[in-house]
Amino acid sequence: MSANQQFIDEPGLEGTSDLDPDLRADFLNGATGSLAFGFALNSGVESDDYVASLSVFDSAGNLLGSESVAGVFGGSDFPEGVVTVSFAGTAAYATFDFTTEFGRYIIDNFEGTFGSREVPVPEPAGLGLLAAGILMSQLRRRQRD
């Protein structure tokens, strides 16, 4: 398990807020504890109407946690806001949603603890069938040569 990994580093990721959800991130081996990202919204004024939201789900689609933070695009500092969601369990994916005045957002510094999902180990019978199939293909190849 790798703690505090960071993705979508400079120059960030820009997208449209016209999708539903605006962005989805699937975690190959899960995520635990918390997720966070910095953002800026393409809006002229700070308002509770213009927000960045992060929702975290398990593999069955159950909501593990969510958070929304108001923001404004055009300030002197980036990121202009940070969304952090703490949760129990293992997240399989997260959705990002943004409401902005002019339909654009930027995210940066997506952080979390990734790689925590247990990978299933094949049962012995399945491994035996796989080995038999590989052996058969090798024997056929040798017979053709």
C-alpha positions in Angstrom: 0.0 0.0 0.0 1.4 3.4 -0.9 0.4 6.3 1.3 -0.1 9.9 0.3 0.4 9.4 -3.5 -0.2 12.5 -5.6 -1.6 12.5 -9.1 -2.7 15.2 -11.6 0.3 17.4 -10.7 1.2 20.6 -12.5 -0.2 21.8 -14.9 -3.5 20.3 -13.6 -6.5 19.0 -15.4 -9.1 21.2 -17.0 -12.6 20.1 -18.0 -16.2 21.0 -18.6 -18.8 21.1 -15.9 -21.6 20.0 -18.4 -21.3 16.3 -17.8 -22.9 14.0 -15.2 -20.6 13.3 -13.4 -18.1 15.7 -14.7 -15.2 13.3 -14.0 -14.9 9.8 -12.6 -11.7 8.2 -11.2 -11.6 4.4 -10.8 -9.1 2.9 -8.4 -7.6 -0.3 -9.7 -6.7 -1.6 -6.3 -8.9 0.6 -4.1 -8.3 3.7 -2.0 -8.6 4.1 1.8 -8.8 6.8 4.4 -9.2 10.0 2.5 -9.0 11.7 -0.9 -8.3 15.3 -1.6 -7.8 17.7 -4.6 -7.3 21.4 -5.2 -9.5 23.2 -7.6 -10.5 26.5 -9.3 -13.9 27.2 -10.9 -14.6 29.4 -13.9 -16.9 31.8 -12.1 -16.6 35.5 -11.6 -17.9 35.6 -8.0 -17.6 33.3 -5.0 -21.0 31.9 -4.3 -22.6 28.8 -2.7 -24.1 28.2 -6.2 -20.6 27.5 -7.6 -19.1 24.4 -5.9 -16.6 21.5 -6.3 -17.9 18.2 -5.0 -16.2 14.8 -4.5 -18.2 11.6 -3.8 -16.5 8.3 -2.9 -18.1 4.9 -3.6 -17.3 1.3 -2.8 -17.3 -1.5 -5.4 -21.1 -2.1 -4.8 -21.9 1.6 -5.6 -22.5 2.5 -1.9 -21.6 6.1 -1.0 -18.8 6.1 1.5 -18.5 9.9 1.9 -18.9 13.2 0.0 -18.0 16.9 0.4 -18.7 20.1 -1.5 -16.7 23.4 -1.3 -17.5 26.8 -2.7 -14.9 28.4 -4.9 -14.2 31.1 -7.5 -11.9 31.1 -10.6 -9.7 34.1 -11.1 -8.1 34.7 -7.7 -4.4 35.2 -7.2 -3.7 31.8 -5.6 -4.1 28.3 -6.9 -5.7 26.2 -5.8 -8.5 28.5 -4.8 -10.2 25.7 -2.8 -9.5 22.2 -1.6 -12.0 19.3 -1.2 -11.1 16.6 1.3 -13.3 13.5 1.9 -12.5 11.1 4.8 -14.2 7.7 4.7 -14.2 4.2 6.2 -13.9 1.2 4.0 -12.3 0.7 0.6 -13.2 3.1 -2.3 -13.5 1.6 -5.8 -14.2 4.9 -7.5 -14.9 8.6 -6.9 -17.0 11.1 -8.9 -16.2 14.8 -9.2 -18.9 17.3 -9.9 -18.6 21.1 -10.5 -21.1 23.9 -10.8 -19.6 27.0 -12.3 -20.8 30.2 -13.9 -19.0 29.6 -17.2 -18.8 25.8 -17.4 -15.1 25.1 -16.7 -13.0 23.8 -13.8 -9.4 23.0 -13.1 -8.2 20.4 -10.6 -4.7 19.7 -9.3 -2.9 17.7 -6.7 -5.3 14.7 -6.4 -4.0 12.9 -3.4 -4.9 9.7 -1.5 -3.8 6.3 -0.2 -4.1 3.9 -3.1 -3.5 0.2 -3.6 -5.3 -1.2 -0.6 -7.8 -3.6 -2.2 -7.0 -7.3 -1.7 -6.4 -9.0 -5.1 -8.2 -12.3 -5.2 -6.1 -15.4 -5.5 -7.2 -18.0 -8.0 -8.3 -21.4 -6.6 -6.0 -24.4 -7.3 -8.4 -26.0 -9.8 -8.4 -22.8 -11.9 -4.6 -22.6 -11.9 -4.5 -26.3 -12.9 -6.7 -25.6 -15.9 -4.6 -22.6 -16.9 -1.4 -24.7 -16.7 -2.9 -27.5 -18.8 -4.0 -25.0 -21.4 -0.5 -23.5 -21.7 1.1 -27.0 -21.8 -1.3 -28.1 -24.6 -0.6 -25.0 -26.7 3.2 -25.6 -26.3 2.8 -29.2 -27.4 0.8 -28.2 -30.5 3.4 -25.7 -31.4 6.1 -28.3 -31.2 4.1 -30.7 -33.3 3.7 -28.1 -36.1 7.5 -27.3 -36.1 
